[in-house]
């Protein structure tokens, strides 16, 4: 953190950090899930998160606790169902209005997807041209791809600004991971937005484009959520969390956070940008809820539901894309298959884009899910 950041930081009070939830080591099966959670790679088992001179990031798998056998808390407070795989209907088998494959050539490891506000461009990070991940833009209805970054640094988690003119992303080009900003259109230099000794990942813009939320790894507190104001350089720390996603209305930030109980499956939460209110919206037992993405109207959240399998390292993870409706808490699965489909992002008109390692075409796909009630 820079001196100006330390001077202007505002910390939201919290009872505890998630420092103790970061084990010293994890097995290969867990590594596949952890990398999927952190970086959205569609290649399970890929050793993807490495800064210069650092070891692979280590985080627990996800779970949530505190629910009784009926999926409710003992104190009577309503919470999310225990497991979408057990309690909720599936949309798989119902006809999609439109299923599209957006990439044809091999992309390698995928480290983030986004869609432009007008729906005309697909933004992603991948290792398609080398050992390190770079950022690319693919226009709809065009086979061509524009490479936005290059070099040996890892450029991951790209996000369009609300006006579509800028791209924020995480990069280790200056040593550890910081947040950088580049023009989305014409060529231009990269602006370093954060300069912290800790790793900063997963930037997400406020709807007015004035602020950026991110997750930061601290030696003292583990992974925490931060908001940085682009105009006055003020900083707000919200507390433990990963992979934030700002709602289109600006009222909430969704994120994932591990349970305090073994084996620490991730659940999904939402928090006010001022830290005044926190709610859990997806809780699980035997699965991890990861990588939230808001629907355009802000009524639903798409996410990756990941379970751990057995056997070969490339088969230890099963992941599908699910949607939860915040008004009812109902959850619906919209993809299914033997592989992993993850890191969903909602685009214009309700289309959901996601990374898939399916045998008939690994890469980036999208669909229009059927209408659901409730």
MARMISE-522090 format. One record per residue (C-alpha): residue number from 1; x, y, z. Coordinates in nm, 4 decimals, m for minus. Layout:
N
+-----+----------+----------+----------+
|  nr |       px |       py |       pz |
+-----+----------+----------+----------+
| NUM |        X |        Y |        Z |
...
+-----+----------+----------+----------+
//
This chain:
374
+-----+----------+----------+----------+
|  nr |       px |       py |       pz |
+-----+----------+----------+----------+
|   1 |   0.0000 |   0.0000 |   0.0000 |
|   2 |   0.1300 |   0.3416 |  m0.0842 |
|   3 |   0.1764 |   0.6157 |   0.1749 |
|   4 |  m0.1258 |   0.8048 |   0.0402 |
|   5 |  m0.3364 |   0.4888 |   0.0600 |
|   6 |  m0.2363 |   0.4287 |   0.4215 |
|   7 |  m0.3213 |   0.7885 |   0.5089 |
|   8 |  m0.6718 |   0.7792 |   0.3594 |
|   9 |  m0.7696 |   0.4205 |   0.4364 |
|  10 |  m1.0990 |   0.3547 |   0.6094 |
|  11 |  m1.1427 |   0.0146 |   0.7687 |
|  12 |  m1.4810 |  m0.1442 |   0.8263 |
|  13 |  m1.4798 |  m0.3069 |   1.1730 |
|  14 |  m1.4791 |  m0.6851 |   1.1667 |
|  15 |  m1.4586 |  m0.9533 |   1.4350 |
|  16 |  m1.1950 |  m1.1671 |   1.2700 |
|  17 |  m0.9906 |  m1.2166 |   0.9560 |
|  18 |  m0.9605 |  m1.5224 |   0.7368 |
|  19 |  m0.5873 |  m1.5556 |   0.7981 |
|  20 |  m0.6198 |  m1.8957 |   0.9652 |
|  21 |  m0.8120 |  m2.0255 |   0.6638 |
|  22 |  m0.5000 |  m2.0198 |   0.4501 |
|  23 |  m0.3302 |  m2.3594 |   0.4956 |
|  24 |   0.0430 |  m2.3935 |   0.4479 |
|  25 |   0.0001 |  m2.6539 |   0.1770 |
|  26 |  m0.2691 |  m2.8255 |  m0.0254 |
|  27 |  m0.2848 |  m3.1476 |  m0.2225 |
|  28 |  m0.3125 |  m3.1621 |  m0.6014 |
|  29 |  m0.6859 |  m3.2244 |  m0.5908 |
|  30 |  m0.7465 |  m2.9130 |  m0.3866 |
|  31 |  m0.5065 |  m2.7117 |  m0.6002 |
|  32 |  m0.7326 |  m2.7613 |  m0.9018 |
|  33 |  m1.0308 |  m2.6171 |  m0.7170 |
|  34 |  m0.8345 |  m2.3342 |  m0.5627 |
|  35 |  m0.6936 |  m2.2146 |  m0.8932 |
|  36 |  m1.0384 |  m2.2275 |  m1.0476 |
|  37 |  m1.1698 |  m2.0126 |  m0.7631 |
|  38 |  m0.8906 |  m1.7581 |  m0.7782 |
|  39 |  m0.8334 |  m1.7179 |  m1.1475 |
|  40 |  m1.1207 |  m1.8719 |  m1.3359 |
|  41 |  m0.9011 |  m2.1081 |  m1.5321 |
|  42 |  m1.0862 |  m2.3606 |  m1.7448 |
|  43 |  m0.7938 |  m2.6020 |  m1.7166 |
|  44 |  m0.8175 |  m2.7828 |  m1.3787 |
|  45 |  m0.4797 |  m2.8539 |  m1.2238 |
|  46 |  m0.2998 |  m2.5801 |  m1.4165 |
|  47 |  m0.0424 |  m2.4117 |  m1.1915 |
|  48 |  m0.1758 |  m2.0736 |  m1.2843 |
|  49 |  m0.1251 |  m1.8214 |  m1.0064 |
|  50 |   0.2436 |  m1.7385 |  m0.9796 |
|  51 |   0.3954 |  m1.4021 |  m0.9115 |
|  52 |   0.7649 |  m1.3417 |  m0.9561 |
|  53 |   0.9514 |  m1.5395 |  m0.6948 |
|  54 |   0.6311 |  m1.6679 |  m0.5353 |
|  55 |   0.4759 |  m2.0094 |  m0.4952 |
|  56 |   0.1252 |  m2.1044 |  m0.6131 |
|  57 |  m0.1409 |  m1.9297 |  m0.4082 |
|  58 |  m0.2958 |  m2.1520 |  m0.1432 |
|  59 |  m0.6569 |  m2.1171 |  m0.0423 |
|  60 |  m0.9048 |  m2.3622 |   0.1060 |
|  61 |  m1.1885 |  m2.5096 |  m0.0909 |
|  62 |  m1.5251 |  m2.3698 |  m0.0166 |
|  63 |  m1.8103 |  m2.4707 |   0.2099 |
|  64 |  m2.0567 |  m2.2968 |   0.4372 |
|  65 |  m2.1930 |  m2.4086 |   0.7710 |
|  66 |  m2.4577 |  m2.3309 |   1.0315 |
|  67 |  m2.7573 |  m2.4881 |   0.8543 |
|  68 |  m2.9827 |  m2.7613 |   0.9882 |
|  69 |  m3.1044 |  m3.0665 |   0.7922 |
|  70 |  m3.3764 |  m2.8613 |   0.6210 |
|  71 |  m3.1363 |  m2.5958 |   0.4964 |
|  72 |  m3.2323 |  m2.3333 |   0.7585 |
|  73 |  m3.0455 |  m2.1923 |   1.0527 |
|  74 |  m3.1292 |  m2.3202 |   1.3971 |
|  75 |  m3.2198 |  m1.9670 |   1.5081 |
|  76 |  m3.4995 |  m1.9578 |   1.2513 |
|  77 |  m3.3371 |  m1.7100 |   1.0174 |
|  78 |  m3.3893 |  m1.8070 |   0.6547 |
|  79 |  m3.0720 |  m1.8768 |   0.4622 |
|  80 |  m2.9751 |  m2.0206 |   0.1263 |
|  81 |  m3.0334 |  m2.3936 |   0.0625 |
|  82 |  m2.7613 |  m2.6284 |   0.1773 |
|  83 |  m2.6723 |  m2.7619 |  m0.1660 |
|  84 |  m2.8069 |  m2.6733 |  m0.5097 |
|  85 |  m2.7189 |  m3.0226 |  m0.6265 |
|  86 |  m2.9596 |  m3.1706 |  m0.3715 |
|  87 |  m3.2427 |  m2.9229 |  m0.3171 |
|  88 |  m3.3116 |  m2.7354 |  m0.6404 |
|  89 |  m3.4475 |  m2.8119 |  m0.9885 |
|  90 |  m3.2272 |  m2.8115 |  m1.2933 |
|  91 |  m3.2837 |  m2.6265 |  m1.6170 |
|  92 |  m3.0691 |  m2.8758 |  m1.8031 |
|  93 |  m3.2846 |  m3.0559 |  m2.0595 |
|  94 |  m3.5033 |  m2.7545 |  m2.1285 |
|  95 |  m3.4391 |  m2.5918 |  m2.4659 |
|  96 |  m3.2062 |  m2.2958 |  m2.4709 |
|  97 |  m3.3026 |  m2.0147 |  m2.7012 |
|  98 |  m2.9467 |  m1.9820 |  m2.8269 |
|  99 |  m2.6203 |  m2.1626 |  m2.7493 |
| 100 |  m2.3076 |  m2.0165 |  m2.9055 |
| 101 |  m1.9401 |  m2.0999 |  m2.9205 |
| 102 |  m1.7345 |  m1.7804 |  m2.9337 |
| 103 |  m1.3807 |  m1.9160 |  m2.9678 |
| 104 |  m1.2525 |  m2.1730 |  m3.2143 |
| 105 |  m0.8789 |  m2.1990 |  m3.1550 |
| 106 |  m0.7233 |  m2.3380 |  m2.8384 |
| 107 |  m0.7061 |  m2.0741 |  m2.5646 |
| 108 |  m0.4940 |  m2.2552 |  m2.3072 |
| 109 |  m0.5755 |  m2.1468 |  m1.9526 |
| 110 |  m0.8515 |  m1.8865 |  m1.9276 |
| 111 |  m0.8031 |  m1.6246 |  m1.6563 |
| 112 |  m1.1140 |  m1.4114 |  m1.6741 |
| 113 |  m1.3999 |  m1.3202 |  m1.9088 |
| 114 |  m1.6023 |  m1.0034 |  m1.9571 |
| 115 |  m1.8429 |  m0.8577 |  m2.2125 |
| 116 |  m1.8576 |  m0.4964 |  m2.3281 |
| 117 |  m2.1555 |  m0.2917 |  m2.2045 |
| 118 |  m2.3018 |  m0.2806 |  m2.5579 |
| 119 |  m2.2555 |  m0.6568 |  m2.6022 |
| 120 |  m2.0380 |  m0.6060 |  m2.9100 |
| 121 |  m1.7068 |  m0.7371 |  m2.7762 |
| 122 |  m1.5801 |  m1.0290 |  m2.5718 |
| 123 |  m1.2867 |  m0.9618 |  m2.3393 |
| 124 |  m1.0746 |  m1.2411 |  m2.1960 |
| 125 |  m0.7337 |  m1.3378 |  m2.0586 |
| 126 |  m0.5653 |  m1.6583 |  m2.1713 |
| 127 |  m0.2347 |  m1.8344 |  m2.2392 |
| 128 |  m0.3169 |  m1.8935 |  m2.6061 |
| 129 |   0.0072 |  m1.7329 |  m2.7296 |
| 130 |   0.2585 |  m1.8444 |  m2.4708 |
| 131 |   0.3369 |  m1.9457 |  m2.1147 |
| 132 |   0.1948 |  m1.6248 |  m1.9624 |
| 133 |  m0.1634 |  m1.4991 |  m1.9830 |
| 134 |  m0.2372 |  m1.1940 |  m2.1974 |
| 135 |  m0.5561 |  m0.9978 |  m2.2643 |
| 136 |  m0.7585 |  m1.0198 |  m2.5858 |
| 137 |  m1.0705 |  m0.8633 |  m2.7376 |
| 138 |  m1.2889 |  m1.0477 |  m2.9860 |
| 139 |  m1.5645 |  m0.8581 |  m3.1643 |
| 140 |  m1.8973 |  m1.0308 |  m3.2126 |
| 141 |  m1.9560 |  m1.1606 |  m3.5652 |
| 142 |  m1.5852 |  m1.1321 |  m3.6410 |
| 143 |  m1.3260 |  m1.4116 |  m3.6414 |
| 144 |  m1.0437 |  m1.1719 |  m3.5646 |
| 145 |  m0.8948 |  m1.1258 |  m3.2181 |
| 146 |  m0.7075 |  m0.8162 |  m3.0964 |
| 147 |  m0.4268 |  m0.8746 |  m2.8485 |
| 148 |  m0.4285 |  m0.5937 |  m2.5893 |
| 149 |  m0.1257 |  m0.6929 |  m2.3801 |
| 150 |   0.1929 |  m0.8907 |  m2.4434 |
| 151 |   0.5101 |  m0.9953 |  m2.2693 |
| 152 |   0.6090 |  m1.2342 |  m1.9958 |
| 153 |   0.3901 |  m1.0858 |  m1.7248 |
| 154 |   0.0587 |  m1.2412 |  m1.6253 |
| 155 |  m0.2291 |  m1.0099 |  m1.7192 |
| 156 |  m0.5503 |  m1.1521 |  m1.5742 |
| 157 |  m0.9050 |  m1.0719 |  m1.4603 |
| 158 |  m0.9853 |  m0.8032 |  m1.7225 |
| 159 |  m1.2991 |  m0.5903 |  m1.6756 |
| 160 |  m1.4577 |  m0.3287 |  m1.9016 |
| 161 |  m1.5405 |   0.0085 |  m1.7475 |
| 162 |  m1.9140 |   0.0925 |  m1.7448 |
| 163 |  m1.8730 |   0.3178 |  m2.0519 |
| 164 |  m1.6696 |   0.0517 |  m2.2330 |
| 165 |  m1.3732 |   0.2847 |  m2.2869 |
| 166 |  m1.1274 |   0.1319 |  m2.0387 |
| 167 |  m1.0090 |  m0.2087 |  m1.9195 |
| 168 |  m0.8951 |  m0.2741 |  m1.5636 |
| 169 |  m0.6932 |  m0.5888 |  m1.4989 |
| 170 |  m0.4432 |  m0.7467 |  m1.2602 |
| 171 |  m0.0801 |  m0.7839 |  m1.3672 |
| 172 |   0.2491 |  m0.8875 |  m1.2099 |
| 173 |   0.4530 |  m0.6766 |  m1.4564 |
| 174 |   0.5905 |  m0.4692 |  m1.1688 |
| 175 |   0.6769 |  m0.7631 |  m0.9421 |
| 176 |   0.3613 |  m0.8685 |  m0.7579 |
| 177 |   0.0049 |  m0.8376 |  m0.8842 |
| 178 |  m0.1330 |  m0.4818 |  m0.9013 |
| 179 |  m0.4307 |  m0.3297 |  m1.0828 |
| 180 |  m0.3632 |  m0.1593 |  m1.4163 |
| 181 |  m0.5873 |   0.0287 |  m1.6626 |
| 182 |  m0.5556 |   0.0468 |  m2.0428 |
| 183 |  m0.7745 |   0.1968 |  m2.3180 |
| 184 |  m1.0233 |  m0.0514 |  m2.4604 |
| 185 |  m1.0142 |   0.0984 |  m2.8103 |
| 186 |  m0.7087 |   0.2630 |  m2.9597 |
| 187 |  m0.3595 |   0.1725 |  m2.8465 |
| 188 |  m0.2371 |   0.3490 |  m2.5368 |
| 189 |  m0.0095 |   0.3157 |  m2.2386 |
| 190 |  m0.1010 |   0.1276 |  m1.9214 |
| 191 |  m0.1812 |   0.3245 |  m1.6062 |
| 192 |  m0.0838 |   0.1596 |  m1.2771 |
| 193 |  m0.3849 |   0.2027 |  m1.0502 |
| 194 |  m0.2506 |   0.0299 |  m0.7366 |
| 195 |   0.1025 |  m0.0084 |  m0.6091 |
| 196 |   0.0809 |  m0.2338 |  m0.3076 |
| 197 |   0.3368 |  m0.4822 |  m0.1712 |
| 198 |   0.0478 |  m0.7294 |  m0.1497 |
| 199 |  m0.1206 |  m0.8983 |  m0.4476 |
| 200 |  m0.4271 |  m0.7183 |  m0.5879 |
| 201 |  m0.6673 |  m0.9179 |  m0.8051 |
| 202 |  m1.0126 |  m0.9163 |  m0.9638 |
| 203 |  m1.0995 |  m0.5467 |  m1.0192 |
| 204 |  m1.4674 |  m0.4565 |  m1.0574 |
| 205 |  m1.5957 |  m0.1083 |  m1.1494 |
| 206 |  m1.8693 |   0.0837 |  m0.9725 |
| 207 |  m2.1577 |   0.1659 |  m1.2122 |
| 208 |  m2.0500 |   0.5311 |  m1.2346 |
| 209 |  m1.6885 |   0.4331 |  m1.3078 |
| 210 |  m1.5518 |   0.6393 |  m1.0186 |
| 211 |  m1.4427 |   0.3501 |  m0.7959 |
| 212 |  m1.2891 |   0.0058 |  m0.8310 |
| 213 |  m1.3323 |  m0.2794 |  m0.5843 |
| 214 |  m1.0701 |  m0.5543 |  m0.5672 |
| 215 |  m0.9388 |  m0.8318 |  m0.3468 |
| 216 |  m0.5985 |  m0.8023 |  m0.1788 |
| 217 |  m0.3842 |  m1.0661 |  m0.0120 |
| 218 |  m0.2302 |  m0.9470 |   0.3140 |
| 219 |   0.0193 |  m1.1431 |   0.5287 |
| 220 |  m0.1846 |  m1.0434 |   0.8343 |
| 221 |  m0.5427 |  m1.0756 |   0.7106 |
| 222 |  m0.5390 |  m1.3140 |   0.4123 |
| 223 |  m0.7684 |  m1.2117 |   0.1256 |
| 224 |  m0.9721 |  m0.8959 |   0.1897 |
| 225 |  m1.1993 |  m0.6685 |  m0.0126 |
| 226 |  m1.1058 |  m0.3083 |  m0.0844 |
| 227 |  m1.2645 |  m0.0112 |  m0.2632 |
| 228 |  m1.0444 |   0.2590 |  m0.4167 |
| 229 |  m1.1789 |   0.5937 |  m0.5361 |
| 230 |  m1.0199 |   0.7058 |  m0.8630 |
| 231 |  m1.0809 |   1.0761 |  m0.7993 |
| 232 |  m0.9673 |   1.1395 |  m0.4421 |
| 233 |  m0.7559 |   0.8238 |  m0.3890 |
| 234 |  m0.9502 |   0.7297 |  m0.0748 |
| 235 |  m0.9510 |   0.3631 |   0.0266 |
| 236 |  m1.2091 |   0.1534 |   0.2125 |
| 237 |  m1.1383 |  m0.1970 |   0.3462 |
| 238 |  m1.4572 |  m0.4056 |   0.3683 |
| 239 |  m1.3239 |  m0.7235 |   0.5288 |
| 240 |  m1.2480 |  m1.0827 |   0.4201 |
| 241 |  m1.3498 |  m1.1915 |   0.0717 |
| 242 |  m1.2512 |  m1.2810 |  m0.2841 |
| 243 |  m1.3565 |  m1.2058 |  m0.6440 |
| 244 |  m1.5858 |  m0.9044 |  m0.5888 |
| 245 |  m1.8584 |  m0.8116 |  m0.8392 |
| 246 |  m2.0303 |  m0.4719 |  m0.8186 |
| 247 |  m2.4068 |  m0.4802 |  m0.8786 |
| 248 |  m2.5433 |  m0.2811 |  m1.1762 |
| 249 |  m2.7424 |  m0.0610 |  m0.9379 |
| 250 |  m2.4340 |   0.0131 |  m0.7261 |
| 251 |  m2.6102 |  m0.0948 |  m0.4056 |
| 252 |  m2.4230 |  m0.4201 |  m0.3423 |
| 253 |  m2.0943 |  m0.5964 |  m0.4008 |
| 254 |  m2.1109 |  m0.9753 |  m0.4340 |
| 255 |  m1.8118 |  m1.1874 |  m0.3327 |
| 256 |  m1.7057 |  m1.5334 |  m0.2207 |
| 257 |  m1.5806 |  m1.6182 |   0.1257 |
| 258 |  m1.4844 |  m1.9478 |   0.2913 |
| 259 |  m1.6661 |  m2.0917 |   0.5872 |
| 260 |  m1.4877 |  m2.0991 |   0.9206 |
| 261 |  m1.5552 |  m2.4728 |   0.9498 |
| 262 |  m1.3606 |  m2.7530 |   0.7821 |
| 263 |  m1.3198 |  m2.8048 |   0.4936 |
| 264 |  m1.3988 |  m2.4374 |   0.4313 |
| 265 |  m1.6214 |  m2.4459 |   0.1238 |
| 266 |  m1.6763 |  m2.1051 |  m0.0316 |
| 267 |  m2.0189 |  m1.9441 |  m0.0160 |
| 268 |  m2.1504 |  m1.6273 |  m0.1794 |
| 269 |  m2.2207 |  m1.3060 |   0.0086 |
| 270 |  m2.3283 |  m0.9504 |  m0.0727 |
| 271 |  m2.2172 |  m0.6380 |   0.1117 |
| 272 |  m2.3036 |  m0.2687 |   0.0916 |
| 273 |  m2.0167 |  m0.0586 |  m0.0496 |
| 274 |  m2.0007 |   0.1267 |   0.2822 |
| 275 |  m1.9876 |  m0.2022 |   0.4746 |
| 276 |  m2.3143 |  m0.1313 |   0.6562 |
| 277 |  m2.4900 |  m0.4580 |   0.5694 |
| 278 |  m2.3692 |  m0.8092 |   0.4844 |
| 279 |  m2.5857 |  m1.1014 |   0.3689 |
| 280 |  m2.5108 |  m1.4579 |   0.2711 |
| 281 |  m2.6967 |  m1.5501 |  m0.0487 |
| 282 |  m2.5590 |  m1.8965 |  m0.1332 |
| 283 |  m2.4462 |  m2.1523 |   0.1212 |
| 284 |  m2.3337 |  m2.5040 |   0.0442 |
| 285 |  m2.2379 |  m2.8404 |   0.1838 |
| 286 |  m2.0186 |  m3.0511 |  m0.0407 |
| 287 |  m1.9770 |  m2.7832 |  m0.3086 |
| 288 |  m1.8106 |  m2.4471 |  m0.3561 |
| 289 |  m1.9958 |  m2.1357 |  m0.4776 |
| 290 |  m1.7514 |  m1.9134 |  m0.6634 |
| 291 |  m1.7043 |  m1.6273 |  m0.9110 |
| 292 |  m2.0354 |  m1.4352 |  m0.8800 |
| 293 |  m2.1726 |  m1.2271 |  m1.1686 |
| 294 |  m2.4817 |  m1.0023 |  m1.1532 |
| 295 |  m2.7673 |  m1.0139 |  m1.4005 |
| 296 |  m2.8195 |  m0.6848 |  m1.5930 |
| 297 |  m3.1164 |  m0.5834 |  m1.3758 |
| 298 |  m2.9453 |  m0.6885 |  m1.0514 |
| 299 |  m3.2087 |  m0.9441 |  m0.9450 |
| 300 |  m3.0014 |  m1.2614 |  m0.9892 |
| 301 |  m2.6435 |  m1.3826 |  m0.9573 |
| 302 |  m2.4751 |  m1.6420 |  m1.1783 |
| 303 |  m2.1931 |  m1.8400 |  m1.0211 |
| 304 |  m1.9747 |  m2.1480 |  m1.0526 |
| 305 |  m2.0752 |  m2.4438 |  m0.8362 |
| 306 |  m1.7740 |  m2.6718 |  m0.7998 |
| 307 |  m1.7445 |  m3.0176 |  m0.6531 |
| 308 |  m1.4341 |  m3.2295 |  m0.6036 |
| 309 |  m1.4065 |  m3.5638 |  m0.7812 |
| 310 |  m1.1483 |  m3.8396 |  m0.7723 |
| 311 |  m0.8843 |  m3.9894 |  m0.9957 |
| 312 |  m0.6658 |  m3.8152 |  m1.2483 |
| 313 |  m0.5660 |  m3.4556 |  m1.1753 |
| 314 |  m0.7601 |  m3.3340 |  m1.4800 |
| 315 |  m1.0737 |  m3.5041 |  m1.3518 |
| 316 |  m1.0763 |  m3.3977 |  m0.9876 |
| 317 |  m1.3054 |  m3.0990 |  m1.0418 |
| 318 |  m1.6669 |  m3.0916 |  m1.1564 |
| 319 |  m1.8103 |  m2.7487 |  m1.2177 |
| 320 |  m2.1323 |  m2.6102 |  m1.3602 |
| 321 |  m2.2895 |  m2.2678 |  m1.3936 |
| 322 |  m2.5837 |  m2.1938 |  m1.1659 |
| 323 |  m2.8115 |  m1.8956 |  m1.1105 |
| 324 |  m2.9658 |  m1.7817 |  m0.7827 |
| 325 |  m3.2612 |  m1.5418 |  m0.7685 |
| 326 |  m3.2093 |  m1.3084 |  m0.4746 |
| 327 |  m3.5797 |  m1.2461 |  m0.4075 |
| 328 |  m3.6572 |  m1.6132 |  m0.3453 |
| 329 |  m3.3195 |  m1.7759 |  m0.2842 |
| 330 |  m3.3980 |  m2.0403 |  m0.5464 |
| 331 |  m3.1071 |  m2.1788 |  m0.7466 |
| 332 |  m3.1044 |  m2.3297 |  m1.0934 |
| 333 |  m2.8341 |  m2.5168 |  m1.2827 |
| 334 |  m2.7968 |  m2.4039 |  m1.6415 |
| 335 |  m2.5028 |  m2.6169 |  m1.7611 |
| 336 |  m2.4219 |  m2.9847 |  m1.7148 |
| 337 |  m2.1559 |  m3.2209 |  m1.8395 |
| 338 |  m1.8536 |  m3.4337 |  m1.7484 |
| 339 |  m1.6123 |  m3.1387 |  m1.7581 |
| 340 |  m1.5930 |  m2.8009 |  m1.5910 |
| 341 |  m1.7890 |  m2.4920 |  m1.6943 |
| 342 |  m1.7092 |  m2.1895 |  m1.4843 |
| 343 |  m1.6453 |  m1.8150 |  m1.4444 |
| 344 |  m1.9841 |  m1.7008 |  m1.5765 |
| 345 |  m2.0418 |  m1.3391 |  m1.6725 |
| 346 |  m2.3758 |  m1.1875 |  m1.7625 |
| 347 |  m2.3928 |  m0.9899 |  m2.0851 |
| 348 |  m2.6426 |  m0.7736 |  m2.2657 |
| 349 |  m2.9922 |  m0.9172 |  m2.3032 |
| 350 |  m2.9518 |  m1.1799 |  m2.0334 |
| 351 |  m2.6897 |  m1.3880 |  m2.2162 |
| 352 |  m2.4481 |  m1.5762 |  m1.9881 |
| 353 |  m2.0907 |  m1.6305 |  m2.1060 |
| 354 |  m1.8696 |  m1.8969 |  m1.9475 |
| 355 |  m1.5447 |  m2.0911 |  m1.9875 |
| 356 |  m1.5705 |  m2.4611 |  m2.0653 |
| 357 |  m1.3263 |  m2.7483 |  m2.1082 |
| 358 |  m1.5854 |  m2.9640 |  m2.2887 |
| 359 |  m1.4399 |  m3.2140 |  m2.5341 |
| 360 |  m1.6457 |  m3.0893 |  m2.8275 |
| 361 |  m1.4952 |  m2.7428 |  m2.8026 |
| 362 |  m1.3022 |  m2.6055 |  m2.5073 |
| 363 |  m1.3111 |  m2.2291 |  m2.4828 |
| 364 |  m1.5738 |  m1.9589 |  m2.4287 |
| 365 |  m1.9440 |  m2.0261 |  m2.4830 |
| 366 |  m2.2657 |  m1.8400 |  m2.4079 |
| 367 |  m2.6351 |  m1.9181 |  m2.3816 |
| 368 |  m2.9729 |  m1.7642 |  m2.3136 |
| 369 |  m3.1207 |  m1.9647 |  m2.0259 |
| 370 |  m3.4949 |  m2.0409 |  m2.0226 |
| 371 |  m3.7245 |  m1.8174 |  m1.8213 |
| 372 |  m3.7854 |  m1.9467 |  m1.4698 |
| 373 |  m4.0464 |  m1.8702 |  m1.2086 |
| 374 |  m3.9881 |  m1.7655 |  m0.8498 |
+-----+----------+----------+----------+
//
